[in-house]
Amino acid sequence: MKFACQKNILLREIMLALEFTSQRNTLSIVSNVLLETSENNLTVKATDQKIGFKTVLPVETIEDGSTTVFCDKFLGILRALPDENIIFEEVGDKLFIHPERNSINFELRTIGADKFPQLEEAPGDAWFSIGQKDMFDMIDQTIFAISDDETRYFMNGVFLEHNPEGLTMVATDGRRLSYITRHLEEIINPFQSAIIPAKFLSLLKKSGTGEGTLSLAVTESIVFARIGDQFMYCALIKGQFPNYRRVIPATQTNICRLSISDMLEALKRVSLLVENKAKRMYLDIDAGGVTVSSEESDFGQAKETINCDYMGSSCRLAINYSYLMSPLKVMEGQDFLICFTEANRAITIKPDPEKDYFHIIMPMQID
């Protein structure tokens, strides 16, 4: 195998491919990336056998062939090379790498491509298209609410559900819930509801631009995606996702309207004196404004009052402030609503005017 290409053409693809390899065992074939040249195209493949990646990019093929190299070291070499045309040539069990116009030489040990695992494939009739912006908006509104508790593995991903008008995404860690349902012009092939790991959704965003469309296919055990010449897949999380509909309040009598930027700035300042691991912060809500405060500690206390539009009775809410900051950071518009009924019942956070997403926070006990 021998080919030539510009460094930067290959660098971005190998950076992404590394995310799909296993780095636990550097001698394992799944720590390697497969390189295959044919007809002035280079196919790059990577897998750790739970997730997989393939892309095709243009190169100057001098001799067809295929091999695999340790992906982490290969990426390190590419990053260190000058930005110019690079020659890659396999001789025996080594891949020789050198720029055309510099006396720099690297050699990497290879493992035969025949030992590389086969990648999974999706049925042709399972694919459907969706706008990248729509998909990435849905990911942004949910991914931060995923649980990191491995004993509740069925919450370690985002729940994706087909509905008659488009798609619904939900994430929860048992103390908060994020929900978005997007009406789509594209025809979505019906599929069985699935729990998609957070890592795959992050990699999907990393590979896209937010413009144009991407294709998805959801089977019984795997989710597949295509963006341009890039193809990737991931094993779904098995298990029963919680019945999220039971958590969504039917009605809430108290509604407080605030500025998103004002609340974010207040949370950043007051959090400087939040010492407890639970990140507890108080919101005292009345017609005169919302007072954001920390608990008193050996270091002191912080308070800040921001303007609001509220007509209900005074109320004190205790919340984990990070549960409020996360959705506000990705919320569109200038204002948002805090909706609640009682201090110890679910709080709904949503944009004003309302859109196709909202976030639910379970309050903490007030001592």
VOBA-1610 file (N, C-alpha, C; in pm, whole numbers, padded with zeros to 5 digits, always signed):
BEGIN
Met+00085-00119+00000Met+00000+00000+00000Met+00088+00124+00000Lys+00051+00221-00086Lys+00124+00346-00088Lys+00031+00456-00139Phe+00027+00568-00064Phe-00057+00679-00108Phe+00001+00810-00057Ala-00048+00920-00114Ala-00005+01053-00073Ala-00128+01141-00053Cys-00123+01228+00048Cys-00232+01324+00068Cys-00183+01439+00154Gln-00258+01548+00152Gln-00229+01660+00239Gln-00255+01620+00384Lys-00170+01664+00473Lys-00180+01629+00615Lys-00318+01662+00672Asn-00367+01783+00646Asn-00489+01827+00712Asn-00613+01753+00665Ile-00608+01697+00542Ile-00721+01618+00493Ile-00739+01494+00580Leu-00628+01432+00617Leu-00633+01308+00696Leu-00645+01335+00845Leu-00587+01445+00892Leu-00578+01471+01036Leu-00715+01473+01103Arg-00812+01548+01046Arg-00943+01560+01109Arg-01012+01424+01119Glu-00998+01343+01016Glu-01066+01212+01017Glu-01003+01118+01121Ile-00871+01123+01136Ile-00806+01036+01234Ile-00837+01083+01376Met-00850+01215+01395Met-00890+01266+01527Met-01026+01210+01568Leu-01118+01204+01473Leu-01250+01148+01502Leu-01242+00996+01517Ala-01164+00931+01432Ala-01153+00785+01438Ala-01100+00738+01573Leu-01009+00816+01633Leu-00952+00777+01763Leu-01061+00758+01868Glu-01168+00839+01860Glu-01277+00830+01957Glu-01350+00696+01949Phe-01334+00625+01839Phe-01404+00499+01819Phe-01316+00378+01848Thr-01192+00401+01889Thr-01101+00290+01919Thr-01097+00265+02070Ser-01044+00152+02107Ser-01023+00120+02248Ser-00876+00143+02282Gln-00852+00221+02388Gln-00714+00250+02428Gln-00670+00170+02552Arg-00754+00076+02593Arg-00722-00002+02714Arg-00608-00100+02689Asn-00600-00151+02569Asn-00496-00249+02536Asn-00431-00205+02406Thr-00311-00149+02416Thr-00246-00091+02298Thr-00203-00196+02197Leu-00201-00323+02235Leu-00163-00430+02142Leu-00284-00492+02074Ser-00403-00447+02110Ser-00524-00505+02053Ser-00554-00443+01918Ile-00612-00520+01828Ile-00647-00470+01695Ile-00749-00358+01703Val-00833-00355+01809Val-00934-00249+01819Val-00875-00118+01870Ser-00744-00117+01897Ser-00674+00009+01923Ser-00619+00068+01793Asn-00632-00008+01687Asn-00579+00033+01557Asn-00686+00096+01469Val-00641+00171+01371Val-00729+00225+01268Val-00692+00156+01137Leu-00793+00120+01058Leu-00769+00052+00931Leu-00760+00156+00820Leu-00659+00141+00735Leu-00639+00228+00618Leu-00644+00141+00493Glu-00731+00176+00399Glu-00746+00097+00277Glu-00753+00190+00157Thr-00663+00172+00060Thr-00660+00259-00057Thr-00709+00185-00180Ser-00784+00261-00263Ser-00833+00206-00389Ser-00885+00320-00475Glu-00838+00328-00600Glu-00889+00425-00697Glu-00889+00568-00644Asn-00777+00609-00589Asn-00759+00745-00537Asn-00855+00781-00424Asn-00897+00680-00352Asn-00977+00699-00231Asn-00911+00625-00117Leu-00916+00685+00002Leu-00869+00619+00124Leu-00988+00596+00215Thr-01011+00471+00251Thr-01116+00436+00348Thr-01051+00419+00485Val-01107+00488+00583Val-01058+00481+00721Val-01167+00416+00805Lys-01130+00315+00884Lys-01227+00246+00970Lys-01171+00236+01111Ala-01262+00245+01210Ala-01223+00228+01351Ala-01341+00169+01426Thr-01312+00085+01525Thr-01418+00027+01607Thr-01360-00026+01738Asp-01440-00017+01844Asp-01404-00088+01967Asp-01503-00203+01991Gln-01581-00233+01888Gln-01680-00341+01881Gln-01812-00305+01948Lys-01820-00186+02011Lys-01949-00133+02055Lys-01990-00015+01969Ile-01890+00061+01925Ile-01913+00172+01834Ile-01822+00154+01713Gly-01861+00209+01599Gly-01781+00194+01478Gly-01786+00318+01392Phe-01684+00335+01308Phe-01669+00455+01227Phe-01606+00419+01094Lys-01655+00484+00986Lys-01594+00468+00854Lys-01607+00598+00778Thr-01503+00635+00707Thr-01508+00753+00621Thr-01424+00728+00498Val-01454+00800+00391Val-01379+00790+00266Val-01333+00929+00227Leu-01203+00943+00194Leu-01151+01073+00155Leu-01059+01059+00034Pro-01048+01164-00046Pro-00965+01157-00167Pro-00816+01164-00136Val-00739+01076-00199Val-00593+01077-00186Val-00535+01042-00323Glu-00405+01050-00335Glu-00336+01003-00455Glu-00287+00861-00428Thr-00356+00764-00486Thr-00318+00624-00465Thr-00205+00586-00560Ile-00095+00543-00500Ile+00020+00498-00580Ile+00018+00345-00592Glu-00026+00280-00483Glu-00039+00134-00484Glu-00153+00095-00392Asp-00251+00021-00446Asp-00365-00023-00365Asp-00319-00115-00253Gly-00396-00116-00145Gly-00365-00206-00035Gly-00438-00165+00091Ser-00414-00238+00198Ser-00477-00207+00326Ser-00391-00255+00440Thr-00402-00186+00553Thr-00327-00224+00673Thr-00391-00155+00793Thr-00340-00183+00913Thr-00387-00113+01033Thr-00267-00067+01114Val-00283+00050+01179Val-00178+00104+01266Val-00241+00153+01395Phe-00159+00159+01498Phe-00205+00206+01630Phe-00251+00352+01616Cys-00380+00375+01641Cys-00442+00504+01606Cys-00384+00620+01686Asp-00360+00601+01813Asp-00313+00711+01898Asp-00177+00763+01851Lys-00084+00672+01822Lys+00049+00713+01775Lys+00041+00772+01634Phe-00044+00715+01551Phe-00061+00766+01415Phe-00110+00912+01419Leu-00206+00939+01508Leu-00256+01076+01523Leu-00146+01169+01573Gly-00068+01123+01669Gly+00041+01205+01721Gly+00142+01242+01613Ile+00172+01147+01526Ile+00265+01173+01416Ile+00206+01276+01319Leu+00079+01258+01283Leu+00015+01352+01190Leu+00017+01495+01246Arg-00010+01507+01374Arg-00010+01640+01436Arg+00128+01705+01431Ala+00233+01623+01440Ala+00369+01676+01446Ala+00426+01709+01309Leu+00367+01657+01204Leu+00421+01678+01069Leu+00389+01818+01018Pro+00472+01871+00927Pro+00443+02001+00867Pro+00319+01992+00777Asp+00257+02107+00753Asp+00134+02112+00674Asp+00168+02107+00526Glu+00185+01986+00475Glu+00219+01968+00334Glu+00179+01828+00290Asn+00214+01790+00168Asn+00182+01657+00116Asn+00267+01552+00186Ile+00202+01444+00232Ile+00269+01338+00308Ile+00260+01207+00231Ile+00370+01131+00229Ile+00373+01000+00165Ile+00359+00892+00272Phe+00270+00795+00249Phe+00249+00682+00339Phe+00276+00555+00259Glu+00365+00471+00309Glu+00400+00349+00234Glu+00422+00233+00331Glu+00353+00122+00305Glu+00371+00003+00386Glu+00476-00087+00321Val+00578-00122+00400Val+00681-00216+00356Val+00695-00321+00465Gly+00665-00446+00433Gly+00668-00551+00535Gly+00561-00526+00638Asp+00604-00522+00766Asp+00508-00498+00874Asp+00523-00358+00931Lys+00565-00263+00846Lys+00581-00125+00892Lys+00520-00028+00790Leu+00464+00082+00845Leu+00414+00191+00763Leu+00513+00307+00774Phe+00573+00344+00663Phe+00669+00454+00660Phe+00595+00583+00625Ile+00624+00688+00701Ile+00554+00816+00686Ile+00659+00926+00672His+00651+01002+00562His+00747+01112+00548His+00689+01221+00457Pro+00713+01349+00491Pro+00669+01458+00404Pro+00750+01459+00275Glu+00689+01513+00170Glu+00757+01517+00039Glu+00879+01608+00041Arg+00870+01722+00113Arg+00976+01823+00103Arg+01059+01836+00229Asn+01052+01741+00321Asn+01130+01749+00444Asn+01194+01614+00474Ser+01311+01618+00537Ser+01379+01493+00573Ser+01333+01448+00711Ile+01204+01418+00721Ile+01142+01366+00844Ile+01091+01227+00812Asn+01125+01131+00896Asn+01081+00994+00870Asn+01027+00929+00997Phe+00908+00870+00984Phe+00849+00790+01091Phe+00819+00651+01036Glu+00824+00554+01124Glu+00777+00421+01086Glu+00695+00364+01200Leu+00579+00309+01165Leu+00487+00251+01262Leu+00467+00103+01231Arg+00468+00021+01334Arg+00438-00121+01314Arg+00291-00138+01274Thr+00266-00233+01189Thr+00130-00257+01139Thr+00082-00395+01181Ile-00049-00411+01178Ile-00113-00542+01195Ile-00200-00562+01071Gly-00202-00681+01017Gly-00274-00709+00893Gly-00421-00671+00898Ala-00471-00615+00789Ala-00611-00571+00782Ala-00708-00688+00794Asp-00663-00810+00763Asp-00752-00926+00770Asp-00794-00957+00913Lys-00720-00906+01012Lys-00754-00929+01153Lys-00851-00823+01207Phe-00882-00720+01127Phe-00968-00611+01174Phe-01114-00656+01172Pro-01191-00626+01278Pro-01332-00671+01284Pro-01417-00610+01173Gln-01518-00683+01131Gln-01615-00630+01035Gln-01703-00525+01104Leu-01735-00417+01033Leu-01825-00316+01087Leu-01970-00359+01064Glu-02058-00312+01153Glu-02200-00341+01140Glu-02259-00262+01022Glu-02370-00313+00968Glu-02438-00244+00859Glu-02587-00234+00891Ala-02648-00124+00846Ala-02791-00103+00871Ala-02873-00149+00751Pro-02994-00199+00775Pro-03081-00234+00663Pro-03113-00108+00580Gly-03118-00124+00450Gly-03139-00009+00363Gly-03270+00064+00388Asp-03376-00009+00428Asp-03506+00055+00447Asp-03522+00118+00584Ala-03418+00112+00668Ala-03428+00169+00803Ala-03386+00316+00807Trp-03322+00365+00702Trp-03266+00500+00705Trp-03373+00608+00687Phe-03354+00720+00754Phe-03435+00840+00730Phe-03347+00963+00750Ser-03388+01074+00691Ser-03309+01197+00697Ser-03368+01294+00798Ile-03281+01377+00856Ile-03322+01481+00950Ile-03222+01595+00938Gly-03268+01717+00952Gly-03178+01831+00948Gly-03076+01825+01060Gln-02951+01855+01029Gln-02847+01855+01133Gln-02884+01951+01247Lys-02934+02068+01212Lys-02968+02165+01316Lys-03075+02111+01409Asp-03177+02047+01352Asp-03283+01989+01435Asp-03225+01884+01530Met-03143+01796+01475Met-03086+01688+01557Met-02996+01744+01666Phe-02911+01839+01631Phe-02816+01893+01728Phe-02887+01979+01833Asp-02995+02048+01794Asp-03076+02121+01893Asp-03132+02024+01996Met-03182+01911+01951Met-03241+01812+02042Met-03135+01755+02136Ile-03017+01730+02083Ile-02908+01680+02167Ile-02869+01783+02272Asp-02855+01910+02229Asp-02815+02016+02322Asp-02914+02032+02437Gln-03042+02012+02410Gln-03145+02034+02512Gln-03160+01916+02609Thr-03090+01807+02584Thr-03110+01689+02668Thr-02983+01628+02727Ile-02872+01638+02657Ile-02755+01555+02691Ile-02702+01582+02831Phe-02716+01704+02882Phe-02661+01737+03014Phe-02740+01673+03128Ala-02861+01624+03100Ala-02944+01564+03206Ala-02925+01413+03218Ile-02836+01355+03137Ile-02810+01211+03143Ile-02745+01174+03276Ser-02782+01062+03331Ser-02724+01014+03457Ser-02586+00954+03432Asp-02496+00974+03529Asp-02364+00909+03522Asp-02354+00795+03624Asp-02467+00755+03681Asp-02473+00645+03777Asp-02480+00513+03701Glu-02370+00439+03701Glu-02364+00316+03621Glu-02454+00205+03674Thr-02498+00217+03800Thr-02591+00117+03853Thr-02731+00135+03795Arg-02757+00253+03741Arg-02885+00280+03674Arg-02854+00304+03525Tyr-02796+00201+03465Tyr-02741+00212+03331Tyr-02844+00256+03228Phe-02974+00226+03252Phe-03078+00261+03156Phe-03102+00412+03152Met-03039+00488+03244Met-03046+00634+03239Met-02917+00695+03186Asn-02823+00611+03139Asn-02693+00661+03093Asn-02696+00704+02946Gly-02814+00733+02895Gly-02828+00775+02757Gly-02954+00859+02739Val-02975+00903+02617Val-03093+00981+02581Val-03197+00888+02518Phe-03319+00902+02563Phe-03430+00821+02511Phe-03482+00887+02384Leu-03478+00814+02272Leu-03526+00865+02143Leu-03652+00789+02105Glu-03754+00866+02069Glu-03886+00807+02044Glu-03946+00867+01917His-04002+00782+01834His-04073+00827+01715His-04214+00871+01754Asn-04259+00983+01696Asn-04399+01022+01715Asn-04456+01059+01578Pro-04588+01069+01565Pro-04648+01091+01432Pro-04598+01216+01360Glu-04549+01315+01434Glu-04508+01441+01371Glu-04357+01459+01368Gly-04280+01366+01426Gly-04135+01382+01425Gly-04067+01295+01528Leu-03984+01356+01611Leu-03905+01283+01710Leu-03915+01349+01847Thr-03903+01266+01951Thr-03898+01312+02089Thr-03771+01261+02153Met-03703+01347+02228Met-03584+01309+02305Met-03606+01345+02451Val-03565+01253+02539Val-03579+01275+02683Val-03454+01223+02753Ala-03409+01295+02854Ala-03299+01248+02939Ala-03332+01279+03083Thr-03292+01191+03174Thr-03316+01213+03317Thr-03210+01142+03399Asp-03180+01197+03515Asp-03094+01128+03611Asp-03169+01098+03740Gly-03302+01114+03737Gly-03384+01086+03853Gly-03411+01210+03938Arg-03331+01315+03920Arg-03352+01439+03995Arg-03388+01556+03904Arg-03370+01536+03775Arg-03409+01636+03675Arg-03444+01562+03547Leu-03517+01630+03460Leu-03558+01570+03334Leu-03559+01679+03227Ser-03506+01646+03109Ser-03508+01737+02996Ser-03585+01671+02881Tyr-03673+01750+02819Tyr-03765+01696+02718Tyr-03770+01789+02598Ile-03766+01732+02479Ile-03788+01809+02357Ile-03860+01721+02256Thr-03959+01775+02190Thr-04025+01705+02080Thr-04023+01798+01960Arg-03965+01751+01851Arg-03945+01836+01734Arg-04035+01789+01619His-04120+01880+01569His-04201+01851+01452His-04112+01864+01328Leu-04112+01763+01244Leu-04019+01759+01131Leu-04095+01748+00999Glu-04040+01815+00897Glu-04099+01805+00764Glu-04063+01671+00699Glu-03946+01617+00736Glu-03902+01491+00676Glu-03991+01375+00723Ile-04002+01275+00640Ile-04076+01153+00677Ile-03982+01065+00760Ile-04022+01034+00881Ile-03940+00953+00972Ile-03992+00809+00972Asn-03905+00716+00933Asn-03945+00576+00937Asn-03971+00534+01081Pro-04086+00474+01111Pro-04112+00429+01248Pro-04005+00332+01297Phe-03971+00344+01424Phe-03873+00254+01484Phe-03907+00233+01630Gln-03853+00128+01687Gln-03874+00099+01828Gln-03795+00199+01911Ser-03856+00255+02016Ser-03789+00354+02101Ser-03656+00300+02150Ala-03556+00390+02160Ala-03419+00346+02188Ala-03352+00438+02288Ile-03255+00383+02363Ile-03173+00462+02456Ile-03033+00471+02394Ile-02994+00592+02356Ile-02869+00614+02283Ile-02762+00667+02378Pro-02645+00603+02386Pro-02539+00650+02476Pro-02496+00793+02446Ala-02460+00864+02553Ala-02419+01004+02541Ala-02297+01019+02450Lys-02203+00926+02457Lys-02081+00937+02378Lys-02112+00943+02229Phe-02204+00862+02183Phe-02237+00860+02042Phe-02297+00993+01998Leu-02383+01050+02081Leu-02445+01178+02046Leu-02341+01289+02041Ser-02243+01285+02132Ser-02136+01384+02131Ser-02051+01371+02004Leu-02021+01246+01965Leu-01942+01224+01844Leu-02019+01264+01719Leu-02149+01244+01721Leu-02232+01285+01608Leu-02225+01437+01589Lys-02233+01511+01700Lys-02221+01656+01693Lys-02083+01699+01647Lys-01982+01629+01695Lys-01844+01665+01659Lys-01819+01646+01510Ser-01883+01549+01448Ser-01858+01521+01307Ser-01939+01611+01214Gly-02046+01672+01266Gly-02132+01754+01181Gly-02097+01901+01183Thr-02167+01977+01099Thr-02146+02122+01090Thr-02267+02200+01140Gly-02381+02132+01157Gly-02505+02200+01193Gly-02582+02248+01071Glu-02529+02225+00951Glu-02595+02264+00828Glu-02623+02140+00743Gly-02726+02148+00661Gly-02760+02033+00577Gly-02832+01926+00659Thr-02827+01804+00608Thr-02898+01694+00673Thr-02801+01583+00713Leu-02851+01494+00796Leu-02782+01369+00827Leu-02885+01258+00818Ser-02837+01136+00810Ser-02926+01020+00801Ser-02910+00935+00926Leu-03021+00883+00975Leu-03021+00794+01092Leu-03092+00664+01058Ala-03053+00558+01125Ala-03124+00431+01120Ala-03119+00371+01260Val-03234+00333+01312Val-03241+00274+01446Val-03296+00134+01434Thr-03214+00035+01471Thr-03258-00103+01469Thr-03282-00149+01613Glu-03303-00276+01630Glu-03335-00328+01764Glu-03221-00309+01863Ser-03095-00312+01815Ser-02983-00306+01908Ser-02877-00202+01874Ile-02890-00135+01757Ile-02785-00043+01712Ile-02847+00082+01651Val-02783+00197+01674Val-02820+00321+01603Val-02707+00354+01506Phe-02743+00387+01382Phe-02649+00421+01277Phe-02669+00567+01236Ala-02561+00629+01187Ala-02571+00766+01136Ala-02477+00784+01019Arg-02517+00871+00925Arg-02434+00909+00811Arg-02436+01060+00797Ile-02317+01119+00788Ile-02304+01261+00757Ile-02203+01274+00644Gly-02250+01307+00525Gly-02160+01312+00411Gly-02096+01176+00387Asp-01962+01172+00384Asp-01890+01047+00361Asp-01859+00974+00491Gln-01906+01026+00603Gln-01880+00963+00732Gln-01997+00874+00772Phe-01963+00756+00824Phe-02062+00659+00870Phe-02022+00616+01010Met-02118+00609+01100Met-02086+00566+01237Met-02206+00493+01297Tyr-02178+00413+01399Tyr-02285+00342+01467Tyr-02247+00316+01612Cys-02347+00276+01690Cys-02324+00251+01833Cys-02428+00153+01884Ala-02387+00063+01972Ala-02481-00028+02037Ala-02572+00052+02130Leu-02701+00020+02127Leu-02797+00088+02214Leu-02786+00035+02357Ile-02831+00116+02451Ile-02836+00074+02591Ile-02961-00010+02611Lys-02943-00129+02663Lys-03057-00217+02688Lys-03120-00182+02823Gly-03249-00200+02832Gly-03318-00171+02958Gly-03444-00091+02934Gln-03520-00071+03040Gln-03647+00001+03034Gln-03628+00143+03083Phe-03645+00240+02994Phe-03634+00380+03034Phe-03754+00415+03121Pro-03733+00500+03224Pro-03845+00536+03313Pro-03962+00598+03236Asn-04081+00583+03289Asn-04200+00643+03231Asn-04197+00793+03258Tyr-04135+00867+03166Tyr-04113+01010+03188Tyr-04243+01090+03192Arg-04347+01041+03129Arg-04474+01115+03126Arg-04534+01132+03265Arg-04505+01041+03355Arg-04558+01050+03492Arg-04495+01166+03568Val-04379+01211+03525Val-04307+01317+03595Val-04352+01456+03551Ile-04407+01465+03430Ile-04445+01595+03375Ile-04573+01645+03442Pro-04568+01760+03510Pro-04688+01811+03579Pro-04798+01847+03479Ala-04922+01813+03514Ala-05036+01845+03427Ala-05062+01995+03427Thr-05062+02056+03546Thr-05081+02201+03559Thr-04993+02252+03671Gln-04954+02378+03661Gln-04877+02444+03767Gln-04932+02586+03783Thr-04965+02622+03905Thr-05041+02744+03930Thr-04955+02870+03941Asn-04829+02856+03977Asn-04742+02972+03996Asn-04644+02984+03879Ile-04640+03100+03818Ile-04552+03122+03703Ile-04474+03251+03722Cys-04342+03239+03716Cys-04253+03353+03736Cys-04169+03373+03610Arg-04172+03495+03555Arg-04096+03525+03433Arg-03970+03603+03468Leu-03854+03558+03416Leu-03727+03624+03445Leu-03641+03633+03319Ser-03537+03714+03327Ser-03438+03724+03219Ser-03339+03609+03230Ile-03312+03542+03119Ile-03216+03432+03119Ile-03077+03483+03157Ser-03033+03592+03097Ser-02898+03642+03125Ser-02884+03690+03268Asp-02988+03757+03322Asp-02982+03803+03461Asp-02970+03686+03558Met-03047+03580+03533Met-03041+03464+03623Met-02907+03393+03612Leu-02856+03377+03491Leu-02726+03311+03475Leu-02615+03388+03548Glu-02614+03520+03535Glu-02512+03600+03603Glu-02526+03590+03754Ala-02650+03591+03804Ala-02672+03579+03949Ala-02626+03443+04000Leu-02656+03337+03926Leu-02614+03203+03967Leu-02462+03192+03971Lys-02394+03249+03871Lys-02248+03244+03869Lys-02189+03314+03992Arg-02244+03431+04026Arg-02189+03507+04139Arg-02219+03440+04272Val-02345+03403+04293Val-02384+03345+04422Val-02317+03210+04444Ser-02294+03136+04337Ser-02233+03002+04351Ser-02090+03009+04406Leu-02029+03126+04402Leu-01894+03140+04457Leu-01889+03108+04606Leu-02002+03123+04674Leu-02006+03095+04818Leu-02098+02977+04851Val-02122+02891+04754Val-02193+02766+04780Val-02091+02659+04812Glu-02090+02612+04936Glu-01986+02520+04981Glu-02029+02374+04984Asn-02160+02348+04989Asn-02205+02210+05004Asn-02194+02133+04873Lys-02170+02001+04883Lys-02156+01915+04765Lys-02284+01906+04686Ala-02396+01928+04752Ala-02525+01920+04685Ala-02552+02042+04599Lys-02464+02144+04609Lys-02479+02268+04531Lys-02613+02335+04557Arg-02657+02330+04685Arg-02788+02387+04718Arg-02785+02539+04716Met-02889+02593+04652Met-02908+02737+04645Met-03057+02765+04665Tyr-03088+02881+04720Tyr-03228+02916+04747Tyr-03277+03022+04650Leu-03402+03006+04607Leu-03470+03108+04529Leu-03591+03154+04608Asp-03589+03277+04657Asp-03703+03336+04728Asp-03780+03419+04627Ile-03899+03372+04593Ile-03977+03433+04485Ile-04095+03511+04542Asp-04105+03638+04508Asp-04224+03717+04539Asp-04238+03827+04434Ala-04342+03908+04448Ala-04372+04009+04346Ala-04260+04112+04332Gly-04180+04129+04434Gly-04073+04228+04430Gly-03947+04180+04359Gly-03938+04052+04328Gly-03821+03998+04261Gly-03786+03860+04312Val-03685+03801+04254Val-03634+03670+04298Val-03498+03691+04363Thr-03488+03651+04489Thr-03361+03662+04560Thr-03290+03527+04554Val-03173+03526+04494Val-03090+03406+04482Val-02988+03411+04594Ser-02980+03306+04676Ser-02889+03311+04791Ser-02825+03176+04818Ser-02708+03181+04879Ser-02639+03061+04923Ser-02667+03041+05071Glu-02635+02923+05124Glu-02646+02900+05267Glu-02530+02972+05339Glu-02553+03007+05462Glu-02444+03067+05540Glu-02340+02960+05571Ser-02213+02997+05560Ser-02104+02903+05587Ser-01994+02976+05661Asp-01884+02904+05687Asp-01771+02967+05754Asp-01713+03081+05671Phe-01736+03076+05540Phe-01681+03179+05452Phe-01773+03299+05438Gly-01903+03278+05463Gly-01999+03386+05450Gly-02119+03344+05368Gln-02183+03442+05307Gln-02306+03417+05232Gln-02316+03516+05117Ala-02383+03474+05010Ala-02405+03563+04896Ala-02554+03570+04866Lys-02600+03691+04830Lys-02739+03712+04792Lys-02745+03807+04673Glu-02839+03785+04585Glu-02862+03878+04475Glu-03009+03873+04438Thr-03069+03989+04419Thr-03210+03997+04380Thr-03220+04046+04237Ile-03299+03975+04157Ile-03320+04013+04018Ile-03469+04036+03993Asn-03498+04122+03897Asn-03637+04155+03865Asn-03710+04036+03807Cys-03840+04032+03834Cys-03923+03925+03778Cys-04064+03976+03757Asp-04142+03896+03686Asp-04284+03922+03666Asp-04358+03807+03733Tyr-04418+03835+03850Tyr-04478+03726+03930Tyr-04595+03782+04010Met-04707+03709+04008Met-04827+03755+04077Met-04871+03662+04189Gly-04801+03551+04213Gly-04844+03454+04312Gly-04799+03488+04453Ser-04822+03394+04544Ser-04779+03413+04683Ser-04630+03386+04696Ser-04568+03443+04800Ser-04424+03426+04821Ser-04390+03279+04843Cys-04275+03239+04794Cys-04235+03099+04807Cys-04083+03089+04806Arg-04030+02993+04883Arg-03886+02965+04882Arg-03863+02828+04821Leu-03775+02823+04718Leu-03739+02697+04655Leu-03592+02669+04683Ala-03559+02543+04710Ala-03420+02501+04726Ala-03386+02409+04609Ile-03280+02443+04532Ile-03244+02364+04414Ile-03093+02346+04405Asn-03053+02245+04330Asn-02914+02232+04288Asn-02894+02334+04176Tyr-02810+02434+04199Tyr-02803+02545+04103Tyr-02753+02500+03966Ser-02672+02392+03959Ser-02624+02346+03828Ser-02739+02292+03743Tyr-02846+02243+03809Tyr-02962+02193+03736Tyr-03038+02306+03668Leu-03023+02427+03718Leu-03086+02543+03656Leu-02993+02607+03552Met-02864+02609+03582Met-02769+02670+03488Met-02762+02595+03356Ser-02758+02462+03362Ser-02739+02382+03240Ser-02845+02411+03134Pro-02975+02406+03167Pro-03073+02437+03062Pro-03073+02582+03018Leu-03045+02675+03111Leu-03044+02817+03073Leu-02933+02847+02973Lys-02822+02775+02981Lys-02710+02799+02889Lys-02745+02765+02744Val-02840+02673+02725Val-02875+02633+02588Val-03015+02680+02549Met-03077+02762+02633Met-03213+02809+02607Met-03210+02927+02511Glu-03301+02926+02415Glu-03309+03034+02317Glu-03397+03147+02371Gly-03372+03268+02323Gly-03454+03383+02362Gly-03395+03461+02477Gln-03474+03555+02529Gln-03428+03645+02635Gln-03485+03609+02771Asp-03608+03556+02776Asp-03676+03530+02903Asp-03709+03382+02919Phe-03730+03344+03045Phe-03774+03208+03073Phe-03874+03210+03188Leu-03942+03097+03205Leu-04044+03083+03308Leu-04003+02978+03410Ile-04025+03009+03537Ile-04018+02909+03644Ile-04162+02880+03683Cys-04206+02756+03662Cys-04344+02717+03691Cys-04344+02615+03805Phe-04430+02637+03905Phe-04435+02546+04020Phe-04570+02558+04088Thr-04597+02464+04177Thr-04721+02468+04256Thr-04688+02481+04404Glu-04596+02396+04452Glu-04553+02401+04591Glu-04402+02388+04596Ala-04344+02426+04711Ala-04198+02428+04724Ala-04136+02289+04716Asn-04214+02185+04745Asn-04157+02050+04748Asn-04202+01964+04629Arg-04257+02029+04526Arg-04301+01956+04409Arg-04224+02002+04285Ala-04237+01927+04177Ala-04157+01950+04056Ala-04165+02094+04007Ile-04050+02144+03961Ile-04038+02278+03904Ile-04012+02264+03755Thr-04086+02337+03674Thr-04065+02334+03529Thr-03997+02463+03484Ile-03892+02446+03404Ile-03817+02558+03347Ile-03840+02554+03196Lys-03890+02664+03139Lys-03916+02667+02994Lys-03896+02808+02940Pro-03867+02819+02810Pro-03846+02951+02752Pro-03978+03027+02741Asp-03969+03160+02734Asp-04086+03245+02712Asp-04056+03337+02594Pro-04129+03326+02483Pro-04245+03240+02463Pro-04206+03091+02457Glu-04303+03006+02488Glu-04275+02862+02496Glu-04237+02806+02360Lys-04149+02706+02364Lys-04104+02638+02242Lys-04134+02489+02256Asp-04055+02406+02190Asp-04086+02262+02188Asp-04005+02185+02291Tyr-03950+02254+02392Tyr-03873+02186+02495Tyr-03899+02248+02632Phe-03874+02169+02736Phe-03880+02218+02873Phe-03793+02129+02960His-03769+02175+03082His-03682+02104+03176His-03751+02100+03313Ile-03742+01985+03378Ile-03804+01967+03509Ile-03696+01943+03613Ile-03707+02013+03725Ile-03611+01999+03835Ile-03688+01959+03961Met-03641+01855+04030Met-03699+01820+04159Met-03630+01905+04265Pro-03709+01980+04346Pro-03647+02066+04448Pro-03586+01985+04561Met-03499+02050+04637Met-03436+01986+04753Met-03514+02023+04879Gln-03493+01944+04983Gln-03560+01973+05109Gln-03504+02101+05171Ile-03594+02180+05227Ile-03552+02302+05297Ile-03541+02271+05444Asp-03418+02289+05499Asp-03395+02257+05640Asp-03473+02352+05731
//
